[in-house]
Amino acid sequence: MSDTPSPTPPQPPVASAPAIPTDARTLAIIVYGLYIAAVFTGGASGLVGVILAYVKRNDTKGTPFESHFENAIQAFWIWLIGFVVGILTSWLLFIGFLIMGAAFIYFLYRSIKGLILAIDSKPYA
């Protein structure tokens, strides 16, 4: 008998799940946090949030967090358009203020819903 160990047979490759960037969840939570802060502080942090969402959205392609960054971008633009329309119509009694209020509620709703789903690592549906 020889003292050399017998060679082990080659192992078949194991399929693994696609890797999710570890910081994608954290970044989505930060974007939503900036959005929620924007509602209460006047909006500047919302601009930072949408810039961050634009910069990082390509890093999340094919992950559950891709939908979060797309949602964040879409929610920002809908909020901004609603806010501008509200300002332009604010001279019509309370119509403009109602439009601005609806835009803020919409923005806050989408941000809170996204934050909850991001914390749970679920895509924005």
C-alpha positions in Angstrom: 0.0 0.0 0.0 1.2 3.5 -0.7 1.2 6.4 1.7 -0.2 8.9 -0.8 -3.8 9.9 -0.4 -6.2 9.1 -3.3 -7.2 12.1 -5.4 -10.7 13.4 -4.7 -13.1 13.3 -7.7 -13.9 16.7 -9.2 -17.0 18.3 -7.7 -19.8 19.7 -10.0 -20.3 23.4 -9.9 -22.9 24.7 -7.5 -25.4 27.2 -8.7 -25.5 30.2 -6.5 -28.0 33.0 -6.3 -27.0 36.3 -7.9 -25.2 38.5 -5.5 -27.0 41.5 -4.3 -24.8 44.5 -3.6 -24.7 44.7 0.2 -24.9 48.5 0.1 -28.0 48.6 -2.3 -30.4 48.0 0.6 -28.6 50.6 2.7 -28.6 53.1 -0.1 -32.3 52.6 -0.8 -33.0 53.2 2.9 -30.9 56.4 2.8 -32.7 57.7 -0.3 -36.1 57.2 1.3 -34.8 58.8 4.5 -33.7 61.8 2.6 -37.1 62.0 0.9 -39.0 61.8 4.2 -36.7 64.5 5.6 -37.4 66.6 2.5 -41.1 66.7 3.3 -40.4 68.2 6.7 -37.4 70.4 5.9 -38.2 72.1 2.7 -37.0 69.8 0.0 -33.2 70.2 -0.3 -32.5 66.7 1.0 -34.9 65.3 -1.7 -32.6 66.7 -4.4 -29.7 64.9 -2.8 -31.8 61.7 -2.7 -32.8 61.8 -6.3 -29.2 62.4 -7.4 -28.1 59.5 -5.3 -30.8 57.3 -6.9 -29.7 58.3 -10.4 -26.0 57.6 -9.6 -26.7 54.2 -8.0 -29.6 52.8 -10.1 -27.3 51.0 -12.6 -25.5 49.2 -9.8 -28.7 47.5 -8.8 -29.8 46.1 -12.2 -31.3 42.7 -11.8 -31.7 42.9 -8.0 -34.8 43.5 -5.9 -33.5 47.0 -5.2 -33.6 48.1 -8.9 -37.3 48.8 -8.4 -36.6 51.0 -5.4 -34.3 53.3 -7.3 -36.7 53.5 -10.2 -39.5 54.3 -7.7 -37.5 57.0 -6.0 -36.7 58.7 -9.3 -40.3 58.5 -10.5 -41.7 59.7 -7.2 -39.4 62.7 -7.2 -40.4 63.9 -10.6 -44.1 63.4 -10.0 -43.8 65.3 -6.8 -41.8 68.1 -8.4 -44.3 68.5 -11.3 -47.2 68.5 -8.8 -45.4 71.1 -6.7 -44.7 73.4 -9.7 -48.3 73.1 -10.9 -49.5 73.9 -7.4 -47.3 77.0 -7.3 -48.5 78.1 -10.7 -52.2 77.7 -9.7 -51.9 79.0 -6.1 -53.5 82.3 -7.1 -56.7 80.4 -7.9 -58.0 80.4 -4.3 -56.9 77.2 -2.7 -56.6 75.0 -5.8 -52.8 75.4 -5.9 -52.4 74.7 -2.2 -54.5 71.5 -2.6 -52.4 70.4 -5.5 -49.2 71.0 -3.5 -50.7 69.2 -0.5 -51.6 66.2 -2.7 -48.1 66.1 -4.2 -46.5 66.1 -0.7 -48.9 63.3 0.5 -48.2 61.3 -2.6 -44.4 61.7 -2.2 -44.6 60.9 1.5 -46.7 57.8 0.9 -44.3 56.4 -1.8 -41.3 57.1 0.4 -42.7 55.4 3.5 -43.9 52.4 1.5 -40.5 52.1 -0.2 -38.7 52.4 3.1 -40.7 49.6 4.6 -40.2 47.4 1.6 -36.4 48.2 1.5 -36.0 47.4 5.2 -37.7 44.0 4.5 -35.4 43.5 1.4 -38.5 43.3 -0.9 -38.8 44.9 -4.3 -41.1 47.9 -4.7 -44.2 46.5 -6.3 
